[in-house]
């Protein structure tokens, strides 16, 4: 079983991912775990922008896309194949919904929330000022949008790319986790 969690900044992706990993006894691959695996295998040095969840700068990105569109899009799949087991894990971000989306054992989730609620999450979690938290949410969301487009050619957060799209700020992180579990149990028979 594979669960991919795409998320807007401040929507609890890592917290929800950890809870699901505990529930299903699956390894969790978030930015930290992927970076460690990338450094251990040498992949990090070959593609540091992949681990930072930022595309290359826009000029290099445009040149790269124009030169070999299919090669860029295969990049995420190639990198993840080097780092992750063939199945049974939870992946946060990194275009997992596209890379693993055609597999029948994959559940693709997108977590979102109102801007103000996500700002409050960051303010509380990192003791940030409101202005700093607002800027971080905007920047992270813009980076994720560009990153997803760069590696997949698709629009990040578009509902038809996911099995579930949940407003985790409105539901609360614990209830969001429960809804994902219910869906996984129903669809994959867990």
C-alpha positions as CSV (number, residue, x, y, z in Angstrom):
1,X,0.0,0.0,0.0
2,X,1.2,3.5,-0.9
3,X,-0.3,6.7,0.5
4,X,0.8,9.9,-1.1
5,X,0.1,13.2,0.8
6,X,0.3,16.4,-1.2
7,X,-0.5,19.4,0.9
8,X,-0.7,23.2,1.2
9,X,1.7,24.7,3.7
10,X,0.3,24.6,7.2
11,X,-2.3,21.9,6.5
12,X,-0.6,19.3,8.7
13,X,0.8,16.9,6.1
14,X,3.8,15.7,8.2
15,X,1.7,15.3,11.4
16,X,-1.0,13.4,9.5
17,X,1.6,11.4,7.6
18,X,3.3,10.3,10.9
19,X,0.0,9.2,12.4
20,X,-0.9,7.2,9.3
21,X,2.6,5.6,9.3
22,X,2.1,4.6,12.9
23,X,-1.4,3.2,12.2
24,X,-0.4,1.1,9.2
25,X,3.2,0.4,10.4
26,X,4.6,1.9,7.2
27,X,7.8,3.9,6.6
28,X,7.2,7.6,6.2
29,X,9.2,9.5,3.6
30,X,9.1,13.2,4.2
31,X,11.7,15.8,3.2
32,X,14.0,14.8,6.0
33,X,13.8,11.1,5.3
34,X,14.2,11.6,1.5
35,X,17.2,13.9,2.0
36,X,18.9,11.4,4.3
37,X,18.3,8.6,1.8
38,X,19.5,10.9,-1.1
39,X,22.7,11.8,0.7
40,X,23.3,8.1,1.5
41,X,22.9,7.0,-2.1
42,X,24.5,10.0,-3.8
43,X,21.2,11.1,-5.4
44,X,21.1,14.3,-3.4
45,X,24.2,15.7,-5.1
46,X,22.8,14.9,-8.6
47,X,19.4,16.6,-8.0
48,X,19.5,18.9,-4.9
49,X,16.5,20.9,-6.3
50,X,14.3,17.8,-6.1
51,X,14.9,17.5,-2.4
52,X,14.3,21.2,-1.7
53,X,10.9,21.0,-3.3
54,X,11.7,23.8,-5.6
55,X,12.1,23.7,-9.4
56,X,15.3,25.0,-11.0
57,X,15.2,28.7,-11.7
58,X,12.7,29.7,-14.3
59,X,15.2,30.2,-17.2
60,X,16.8,26.9,-16.7
61,X,13.4,25.3,-16.2
62,X,12.2,26.7,-19.5
63,X,15.3,25.6,-21.4
64,X,15.1,22.1,-19.8
65,X,11.5,21.7,-20.6
66,X,12.0,22.9,-24.2
67,X,14.9,20.6,-24.7
68,X,13.5,17.3,-23.2
69,X,10.0,17.6,-21.7
70,X,9.7,13.8,-21.2
71,X,13.1,13.6,-19.5
72,X,12.2,16.3,-16.9
73,X,9.0,14.6,-16.1
74,X,10.6,11.3,-15.6
75,X,13.0,12.8,-13.2
76,X,10.8,12.5,-10.1
77,X,9.9,8.9,-10.9
78,X,13.6,8.0,-11.5
79,X,14.7,9.7,-8.3
80,X,12.0,8.1,-6.2
81,X,12.6,4.7,-7.6
82,X,16.2,5.0,-6.4
83,X,15.2,6.0,-2.9
84,X,12.0,4.2,-2.0
85,X,11.0,0.6,-1.6
86,X,8.8,-0.8,-4.4
87,X,5.7,-0.6,-2.2
88,X,4.3,-0.1,1.3
89,X,5.2,3.4,2.4
90,X,3.8,6.9,2.9
91,X,5.2,9.7,0.8
92,X,4.7,13.4,1.6
93,X,4.9,15.6,-1.5
94,X,7.4,15.0,-4.3
95,X,4.7,14.5,-6.9
96,X,3.8,11.1,-5.5
97,X,0.3,11.4,-6.7
98,X,1.5,11.4,-10.3
99,X,4.5,9.0,-9.9
100,X,2.4,6.3,-8.1
101,X,-1.1,7.4,-9.2
102,X,-1.6,4.6,-11.7
103,X,-1.1,1.9,-9.1
104,X,-4.2,0.2,-7.7
105,X,-2.6,0.0,-4.2
106,X,-2.0,3.8,-4.1
107,X,-4.3,6.3,-2.3
108,X,-3.6,9.9,-3.3
109,X,-4.6,12.6,-0.8
110,X,-4.4,16.4,-1.1
111,X,-4.6,18.4,2.2
112,X,-5.7,22.0,2.1
113,X,-7.1,24.7,4.3
114,X,-8.1,28.4,4.5
115,X,-5.1,30.7,4.3
116,X,-5.7,32.3,7.7
117,X,-5.9,28.9,9.4
118,X,-2.7,27.7,7.8
119,X,-1.0,30.9,8.9
120,X,-2.1,30.2,12.5
121,X,-0.7,26.7,12.3
122,X,2.7,28.0,11.3
123,X,2.6,30.7,13.9
124,X,1.9,28.2,16.6
125,X,4.2,25.4,15.4
126,X,7.3,27.7,14.8
127,X,6.5,30.7,17.1
128,X,6.5,33.0,14.0
129,X,5.0,36.4,13.7
130,X,1.8,36.7,11.6
131,X,3.7,38.4,8.8
132,X,6.5,35.9,8.7
133,X,4.0,33.0,8.8
134,X,1.9,34.6,6.0
135,X,5.1,35.0,3.8
136,X,6.2,31.4,4.5
137,X,2.8,30.0,3.5
138,X,2.7,32.0,0.3
139,X,6.3,31.1,-0.7
140,X,5.9,27.4,0.1
141,X,2.6,27.1,-1.8
142,X,4.1,29.0,-4.8
143,X,7.2,26.7,-4.7
144,X,5.0,23.6,-4.5
145,X,2.9,24.7,-7.5
146,X,6.0,25.4,-9.6
147,X,7.7,22.2,-8.5
148,X,4.7,20.1,-9.3
149,X,4.4,21.7,-12.7
150,X,8.1,21.3,-13.4
151,X,8.2,17.6,-12.6
152,X,4.7,16.6,-13.9
153,X,3.4,19.2,-16.3
154,X,0.2,19.2,-14.2
155,X,-1.5,21.7,-12.0
156,X,-0.8,21.1,-8.3
157,X,-3.9,20.6,-6.1
158,X,-6.3,19.9,-8.9
159,X,-8.9,17.6,-7.5
160,X,-9.0,15.1,-10.3
161,X,-5.4,14.1,-9.5
162,X,-6.3,12.8,-6.1
163,X,-8.6,10.2,-4.5
164,X,-9.3,12.6,-1.6
165,X,-9.1,16.3,-1.1
166,X,-9.6,17.3,2.5
167,X,-9.7,20.6,4.3
168,X,-7.6,19.5,7.3
169,X,-7.7,22.9,8.9
170,X,-11.5,22.7,9.1
171,X,-11.7,19.0,10.0
172,X,-8.8,19.1,12.4
173,X,-5.7,16.9,11.9
174,X,-7.0,13.9,14.0
175,X,-10.3,13.8,12.1
176,X,-8.6,14.2,8.8
177,X,-6.4,11.2,9.7
178,X,-9.5,9.2,10.6
179,X,-11.2,10.0,7.3
180,X,-8.1,9.0,5.3
181,X,-8.0,5.7,7.3
182,X,-11.6,5.1,6.6
183,X,-11.1,5.6,2.9
184,X,-8.0,3.4,2.8
185,X,-9.8,0.7,4.7
186,X,-12.8,0.8,2.3
187,X,-10.8,1.1,-0.9
188,X,-7.8,-1.2,-0.2
189,X,-9.6,-3.5,2.3
190,X,-7.1,-2.8,5.1
